[in-house]
Amino acid sequence: MSRNADHVYTAPADIARLEARIAGLHDDARVELRLRDGRVLAGVVAALPTLQSFYGPGDEEGLNGVLRLEQAGGTQDLWLDEIDAIRPLTEAELERFQRDLPH
């Protein structure tokens, strides 16, 4: 992944918000994610995300993080700031969600 991000954060409140998201994304957690753009994704957290330093627009340095989500069709990397809500899923709920995906 690039060292560049569309959005980076330096304000303590923004960083605390990102850290709160990380708290709900521990290794192997089965989750449903509601994203800012309206998408709903479900999968398994591949590894605990961490805040990292990235360069944003205008070469501003700040923090963001990347979540690697394992899904039925492969893995997807998501920026932490794209996530609006996290809901833990049971294994049965995750299987049902993935079964209902359009093919």
Backbone torsions as a table, in degrees:
resi	resn	phi	psi	omega
1	MET	NA	147.6	-178.7
2	SER	-67.1	159.6	174.2
3	ARG	-86.7	9.1	179.4
4	ASN	-110.0	145.4	178.2
5	ALA	-135.6	151.5	176.7
6	ASP	-66.0	-32.5	-179.3
7	HIS	-136.0	134.3	172.6
8	VAL	-128.8	157.4	-172.6
9	TYR	-130.3	140.2	177.8
10	THR	-128.4	-19.4	-178.6
11	ALA	-71.3	136.4	-179.5
12	PRO	-53.6	-39.0	-179.8
13	ALA	-65.1	-39.6	178.8
14	ASP	-67.6	-41.3	179.4
15	ILE	-65.8	-39.4	177.2
16	ALA	-63.0	-37.5	178.0
17	ARG	-64.2	-42.7	177.6
18	LEU	-65.6	-40.9	178.6
19	GLU	-63.9	-35.7	177.7
20	ALA	-65.2	-35.8	176.8
21	ARG	-65.2	-43.0	179.9
22	ILE	-57.8	-36.7	-178.5
23	ALA	-60.2	-25.0	178.6
24	GLY	-96.1	10.4	-173.7
25	LEU	-128.1	49.8	-178.3
26	HIS	-72.1	163.0	-179.2
27	ASP	-49.1	135.0	174.7
28	ASP	64.8	13.2	176.8
29	ALA	-69.3	136.6	173.0
30	ARG	-91.7	121.8	-172.6
31	VAL	-138.2	153.7	166.4
32	GLU	-109.6	130.4	-178.8
33	LEU	-115.6	131.6	170.8
34	ARG	-103.8	123.1	-175.6
35	LEU	-99.7	158.9	-179.7
36	ARG	-56.0	-32.7	-177.3
37	ASP	-83.4	5.6	176.9
38	GLY	96.6	-12.5	178.8
39	ARG	-68.7	151.6	172.7
40	VAL	-123.1	123.1	-179.4
41	LEU	-121.8	152.6	175.2
42	ALA	-137.4	146.1	179.1
43	GLY	176.6	-163.2	-178.5
44	VAL	-116.0	132.3	178.4
45	VAL	-68.7	119.6	-177.3
46	ALA	-70.9	-37.8	179.8
47	ALA	-160.1	149.0	178.7
48	LEU	-56.4	120.5	177.3
49	PRO	-71.0	157.1	176.6
50	THR	-131.3	155.6	172.6
51	LEU	-75.0	137.7	-179.7
52	GLN	-136.4	160.4	178.3
53	SER	-84.2	129.9	177.6
54	PHE	-133.8	164.6	173.1
55	TYR	-103.7	128.7	178.8
56	GLY	-101.1	-165.8	178.5
57	PRO	-55.4	140.1	-179.6
58	GLY	70.8	20.3	-179.4
59	ASP	60.6	24.5	174.8
60	GLU	-70.2	130.7	178.2
61	GLU	-93.6	135.6	179.4
62	GLY	-164.1	-168.6	-175.7
63	LEU	-110.4	149.5	169.0
64	ASN	-161.0	-175.6	179.0
65	GLY	-153.3	164.2	-177.9
66	VAL	-123.6	132.0	174.3
67	LEU	-104.0	128.7	172.3
68	ARG	-99.4	115.2	-177.5
69	LEU	-108.4	121.9	175.5
70	GLU	-85.5	127.0	179.9
71	GLN	-126.9	171.7	-178.4
72	ALA	-56.0	-37.2	-177.0
73	GLY	-92.5	5.7	-178.5
74	GLY	135.0	-160.0	-179.8
75	THR	-109.5	155.2	178.7
76	GLN	-137.8	134.9	175.3
77	ASP	-96.9	132.2	-179.0
78	LEU	-129.0	140.2	173.2
79	TRP	-71.4	139.4	179.2
80	LEU	-58.8	-36.1	-177.6
81	ASP	-73.2	-7.2	175.3
82	GLU	-79.9	-16.5	-173.2
83	ILE	-87.9	123.9	176.1
84	ASP	-93.0	-38.1	-176.2
85	ALA	-149.2	148.9	179.1
86	ILE	-126.0	130.2	176.0
87	ARG	-127.3	123.0	176.3
88	PRO	-64.4	144.2	178.9
89	LEU	-120.1	149.3	168.8
90	THR	-79.9	165.7	177.9
91	GLU	-59.2	-40.9	179.6
92	ALA	-64.1	-40.7	178.4
93	GLU	-64.0	-41.4	179.3
94	LEU	-63.4	-45.0	178.6
95	GLU	-61.3	-41.4	179.3
96	ARG	-64.9	-43.7	178.6
97	PHE	-59.1	-47.2	-177.6
98	GLN	-69.4	-33.6	179.1
99	ARG	-67.7	-33.0	-177.0
100	ASP	-83.3	-3.8	178.8
101	LEU	-66.2	142.4	175.8
102	PRO	-65.5	143.7	-179.0
103	HIS	-102.6	NA	NA
